[in-house]
Amino acid sequence: MTLSGLIVMIGSYLLVAVLMIFCFFKVLTNPQSTLKEHAPLEIDTHDEDPPFD
């Protein structure tokens, strides 16, 4: 592998790693993430219905 190819590969890996760490940091330090949001209880998921034959 040439030196320029190695530099591009390492740069790409570093860019992806930095972007992933940045996104994790933004999501995990969000002050609104302490809110407990739940779906309303009126939703019928049909999980107890008999299967179709």
Backbone as JSON Lines, residues from 0, in Angstrom:
{"i":0,"aa":"M","n":[0.85,-1.17,0.0],"ca":[0.0,0.0,0.0],"c":[0.9,1.24,0.0]}
{"i":1,"aa":"T","n":[0.5,2.21,-0.74],"ca":[1.3,3.43,-0.82],"c":[1.07,4.3,0.4]}
{"i":2,"aa":"L","n":[1.94,5.25,0.59],"ca":[1.84,6.15,1.74],"c":[0.56,6.99,1.67]}
{"i":3,"aa":"S","n":[0.21,7.46,0.48],"ca":[-1.0,8.27,0.35],"c":[-2.26,7.44,0.64]}
{"i":4,"aa":"G","n":[-2.26,6.19,0.23],"ca":[-3.4,5.32,0.54],"c":[-3.53,5.07,2.02]}
{"i":5,"aa":"L","n":[-2.41,4.89,2.69],"ca":[-2.42,4.68,4.13],"c":[-2.92,5.93,4.87]}
{"i":6,"aa":"I","n":[-2.51,7.09,4.39],"ca":[-2.95,8.35,5.02],"c":[-4.46,8.53,4.85]}
{"i":7,"aa":"V","n":[-4.97,8.24,3.66],"ca":[-6.42,8.37,3.42],"c":[-7.19,7.38,4.28]}
{"i":8,"aa":"M","n":[-6.71,6.15,4.39],"ca":[-7.41,5.15,5.2],"c":[-7.42,5.54,6.67]}
{"i":9,"aa":"I","n":[-6.28,5.97,7.21],"ca":[-6.23,6.37,8.61],"c":[-7.09,7.61,8.85]}
{"i":10,"aa":"G","n":[-7.07,8.55,7.92],"ca":[-7.91,9.74,8.04],"c":[-9.39,9.39,8.04]}
{"i":11,"aa":"S","n":[-9.79,8.45,7.21],"ca":[-11.19,8.04,7.15],"c":[-11.63,7.38,8.45]}
{"i":12,"aa":"Y","n":[-10.78,6.49,8.97],"ca":[-11.1,5.84,10.24],"c":[-11.19,6.85,11.37]}
{"i":13,"aa":"L","n":[-10.27,7.81,11.39],"ca":[-10.3,8.83,12.44],"c":[-11.55,9.7,12.34]}
{"i":14,"aa":"L","n":[-11.92,10.07,11.12],"ca":[-13.12,10.88,10.93],"c":[-14.37,10.16,11.44]}
{"i":15,"aa":"V","n":[-14.5,8.89,11.1],"ca":[-15.66,8.1,11.55],"c":[-15.65,7.96,13.07]}
{"i":16,"aa":"A","n":[-14.5,7.71,13.66],"ca":[-14.41,7.55,15.11],"c":[-14.74,8.85,15.83]}
{"i":17,"aa":"V","n":[-14.23,9.98,15.34],"ca":[-14.52,11.27,15.97],"c":[-16.0,11.61,15.84]}
{"i":18,"aa":"L","n":[-16.58,11.36,14.68],"ca":[-18.01,11.63,14.49],"c":[-18.86,10.76,15.4]}
{"i":19,"aa":"M","n":[-18.5,9.49,15.57],"ca":[-19.25,8.6,16.45],"c":[-19.16,9.06,17.9]}
{"i":20,"aa":"I","n":[-17.97,9.42,18.35],"ca":[-17.8,9.9,19.72],"c":[-18.57,11.2,19.94]}
{"i":21,"aa":"F","n":[-18.54,12.1,18.97],"ca":[-19.29,13.35,19.07],"c":[-20.79,13.08,19.19]}
{"i":22,"aa":"C","n":[-21.31,12.18,18.36],"ca":[-22.75,11.88,18.41],"c":[-23.14,11.22,19.72]}
{"i":23,"aa":"F","n":[-22.34,10.26,20.2],"ca":[-22.61,9.64,21.5],"c":[-22.61,10.69,22.6]}
{"i":24,"aa":"F","n":[-21.65,11.59,22.58],"ca":[-21.56,12.64,23.59],"c":[-22.79,13.53,23.55]}
{"i":25,"aa":"K","n":[-23.23,13.94,22.36],"ca":[-24.41,14.8,22.24],"c":[-25.67,14.1,22.73]}
{"i":26,"aa":"V","n":[-25.82,12.83,22.44],"ca":[-27.02,12.1,22.84],"c":[-27.01,11.83,24.35]}
{"i":27,"aa":"L","n":[-25.88,11.4,24.88],"ca":[-25.83,11.0,26.28],"c":[-25.78,12.18,27.25]}
{"i":28,"aa":"T","n":[-25.42,13.36,26.79],"ca":[-25.38,14.53,27.66],"c":[-26.54,15.48,27.39]}
{"i":29,"aa":"N","n":[-27.55,15.03,26.67],"ca":[-28.72,15.85,26.37],"c":[-29.51,16.07,27.66]}
{"i":30,"aa":"P","n":[-29.77,17.33,28.06],"ca":[-30.51,17.56,29.31],"c":[-31.95,17.08,29.25]}
{"i":31,"aa":"Q","n":[-32.52,16.96,28.07],"ca":[-33.9,16.49,27.96],"c":[-33.98,14.97,27.99]}
{"i":32,"aa":"S","n":[-32.87,14.27,28.04],"ca":[-32.91,12.81,28.04],"c":[-33.4,12.25,29.36]}
{"i":33,"aa":"T","n":[-33.54,13.09,30.38],"ca":[-34.06,12.61,31.66],"c":[-35.57,12.51,31.64]}
{"i":34,"aa":"L","n":[-36.21,13.03,30.61],"ca":[-37.66,12.92,30.51],"c":[-38.05,11.48,30.23]}
{"i":35,"aa":"K","n":[-39.1,11.03,30.88],"ca":[-39.6,9.67,30.66],"c":[-40.81,9.76,29.74]}
{"i":36,"aa":"E","n":[-40.58,9.48,28.47],"ca":[-41.66,9.54,27.5],"c":[-42.13,8.13,27.2]}
{"i":37,"aa":"H","n":[-43.42,7.91,27.32],"ca":[-44.0,6.6,27.08],"c":[-45.16,6.74,26.1]}
{"i":38,"aa":"A","n":[-45.47,5.67,25.45],"ca":[-46.6,5.65,24.55],"c":[-47.89,5.65,25.37]}
{"i":39,"aa":"P","n":[-48.95,6.19,24.82],"ca":[-50.23,6.15,25.54],"c":[-50.7,4.72,25.74]}
{"i":40,"aa":"L","n":[-51.44,4.5,26.8],"ca":[-51.9,3.15,27.13],"c":[-53.01,2.66,26.23]}
{"i":41,"aa":"E","n":[-53.59,3.54,25.41],"ca":[-54.72,3.15,24.56],"c":[-54.29,2.4,23.3]}
{"i":42,"aa":"I","n":[-53.01,2.24,23.07],"ca":[-52.55,1.57,21.85],"c":[-52.82,0.07,21.96]}
{"i":43,"aa":"D","n":[-53.51,-0.47,20.95],"ca":[-53.77,-1.9,20.9],"c":[-52.74,-2.54,19.98]}
{"i":44,"aa":"T","n":[-51.84,-3.33,20.53],"ca":[-50.77,-3.94,19.74],"c":[-51.18,-5.24,19.08]}
{"i":45,"aa":"H","n":[-52.34,-5.74,19.37],"ca":[-52.88,-6.99,18.82],"c":[-51.97,-8.18,19.11]}
{"i":46,"aa":"D","n":[-51.19,-8.13,20.18],"ca":[-50.29,-9.23,20.47],"c":[-51.0,-10.4,21.15]}
{"i":47,"aa":"E","n":[-52.2,-10.19,21.63],"ca":[-52.93,-11.29,22.27],"c":[-54.05,-11.82,21.39]}
{"i":48,"aa":"D","n":[-54.14,-11.33,20.15],"ca":[-55.14,-11.83,19.22],"c":[-54.74,-13.2,18.72]}
{"i":49,"aa":"P","n":[-55.7,-14.05,18.38],"ca":[-55.35,-15.36,17.82],"c":[-54.72,-15.19,16.43]}
{"i":50,"aa":"P","n":[-53.81,-16.07,16.07],"ca":[-53.17,-15.93,14.74],"c":[-54.15,-16.25,13.61]}
{"i":51,"aa":"F","n":[-53.87,-15.69,12.44],"ca":[-54.7,-15.97,11.27],"c":[-54.36,-17.35,10.72]}
{"i":52,"aa":"D","n":[-55.37,-18.06,10.26],"ca":[-55.15,-19.38,9.66],"c":[-55.57,-19.39,8.22]}
